[in-house]
Amino acid sequence: MTFAKNQNFEQVYLHSSQFPDRVYQDYLEGFKQQKIPHKFHYDSVKQSQKWLKIHQVFSPSRNNEDCVVSYEQCFEKTATILNHKSVVELIGLGSGGGTKDTLLLSSLVTTNKELIYYPIDVSLSLAVISAQKARNNYPQVLVKPVVCDLLYADNLIKQLSSENNSQKIITFFGMIPNFTPEEILPILNNFLNQDDILLLSANLAPGDNYLAGIEKILPQYDNDLTKDWLMTILTDVGILESNGKINFTIENDQKISDLKRINAHFLLNKDVTLQLDEEIIKWQKNDQIQLFFSYRYTTEKVKIILQEYNINVVEYWEAPNQEEAVYICQKL
Ligand SMILES: C[S@@+](CC[C@H](N)C(=O)[O-])C[C@H]1O[C@@H](n2cnc3c(N)ncnc32)[C@H](O)[C@@H]1O
């Protein structure tokens, strides 16, 4: 039987960073340290479906036509700045539902180049959703979904690419807010080579007053749908909603003083004991379990911080409401 040609099978590449024993160690560590890594909010089908729903309701890129136009303009421009190479490899880091990467493909197919798309996500469910979306819309594109944790995959790009005669476009849409700059930017810098194009988007704080801008968009996080999504990892191990409360706060980055993020933690109102396999984990009343954060940037901050990691913003498009922007970047 040829699996590749059989519609009942989807071929997915699983990077060692997401091998089950590795993932389980990260999972236990998250509970022990009271810091849940973001990747565990997207892991199950239930969580990824909840996240897709939130994205549909609150993301400007899904519900604001002007914001979609910014992406379209960026993607049309990208198609015009490709080099002479006959193959384009599109590497979608944290591809999510794949909507933005598929929109990008709609511009890239007009170039008549051979296209290979790698939707890469920590969630199997989301990597496959991205792959199928792209393939259904553009059957001529070779699609190879990869499950991978970007934080533990230094060698990823070198191992993916088999093509010598290709130009790489790396996308990093909506990702930069969910990592500290110091953990993710060295990785992006390492992934990017001189001829590559990096497209990234960031959630912004709108208006001239940075803090007031963040306060304005806080309801996009502090809402029932988001709380229900973030609670899933806790309810799955037996913690009840009545055992505490999710609080959203605005806090400073620990290294970059004028960069802020929205933070969510679960404040326990009683002691709880968790049994995860052999491990007994004891949490106490008033402990704060770190669940999630999202940095809010301004374009000025994006430019300055990327530059520190040798990444240059070549051109950008901000949505008129200034809540999101998309950037074409290259290595300095
Ligand atoms: C905010 S969403 C952005 C999705 C998509 N790029 C978009 O703009 O709609 C973050 C995505 O990153 C994935 N993700 C989170 N942590 C990750 C990690 N450490 N490595 C790879 N993917 C990760 C999640 O599964 C999710 O699909």
The ligand as a MOL file (V3000), in Angstrom:
LIG
                    3D

  0  0  0     0  0            999 V3000
M  V30 BEGIN CTAB
M  V30 COUNTS 27 29 0 0 0
M  V30 BEGIN ATOM
M  V30 1 C -1.1720 32.4150 18.8970 0
M  V30 2 S -1.1590 30.9480 17.9550 0 CHG=1
M  V30 3 C -0.7140 31.5570 16.3410 0
M  V30 4 C -1.2260 30.6640 15.2330 0
M  V30 5 C -1.0770 31.1800 13.7910 0
M  V30 6 N 0.2940 31.4190 13.4170 0
M  V30 7 C -1.9130 32.4110 13.5720 0
M  V30 8 O -1.3690 33.5050 13.4910 0
M  V30 9 O -3.1260 32.2870 13.4990 0 CHG=-1
M  V30 10 C 0.2210 30.1180 18.5290 0
M  V30 11 C 0.5150 28.7920 17.8290 0
M  V30 12 O 1.8020 28.3550 18.2270 0
M  V30 13 C 1.7750 26.9820 18.5820 0
M  V30 14 N 2.8300 26.8250 19.5920 0
M  V30 15 C 2.8070 27.2170 20.8910 0
M  V30 16 N 3.9800 26.9300 21.4870 0
M  V30 17 C 4.7610 26.3490 20.5280 0
M  V30 18 C 6.0780 25.8180 20.5260 0
M  V30 19 N 6.8270 25.8470 21.6180 0
M  V30 20 N 6.5620 25.2910 19.3690 0
M  V30 21 C 5.7780 25.2450 18.2500 0
M  V30 22 N 4.5220 25.7320 18.1960 0
M  V30 23 C 4.0230 26.2760 19.3210 0
M  V30 24 C 0.3680 26.7410 19.0850 0
M  V30 25 O -0.0010 25.3890 18.9850 0
M  V30 26 C -0.4440 27.6600 18.1770 0
M  V30 27 O -0.8250 27.0290 16.9930 0
M  V30 END ATOM
M  V30 BEGIN BOND
M  V30 1 1 1 2
M  V30 2 1 2 3
M  V30 3 1 2 10
M  V30 4 1 3 4
M  V30 5 1 4 5
M  V30 6 1 5 6
M  V30 7 1 5 7
M  V30 8 2 7 8
M  V30 9 1 7 9
M  V30 10 1 10 11
M  V30 11 1 11 12
M  V30 12 1 11 26
M  V30 13 1 12 13
M  V30 14 1 13 14
M  V30 15 1 13 24
M  V30 16 1 14 15
M  V30 17 1 14 23
M  V30 18 2 15 16
M  V30 19 1 16 17
M  V30 20 1 17 18
M  V30 21 2 17 23
M  V30 22 1 18 19
M  V30 23 2 18 20
M  V30 24 1 20 21
M  V30 25 2 21 22
M  V30 26 1 22 23
M  V30 27 1 24 25
M  V30 28 1 24 26
M  V30 29 1 26 27
M  V30 END BOND
M  V30 END CTAB
M  END
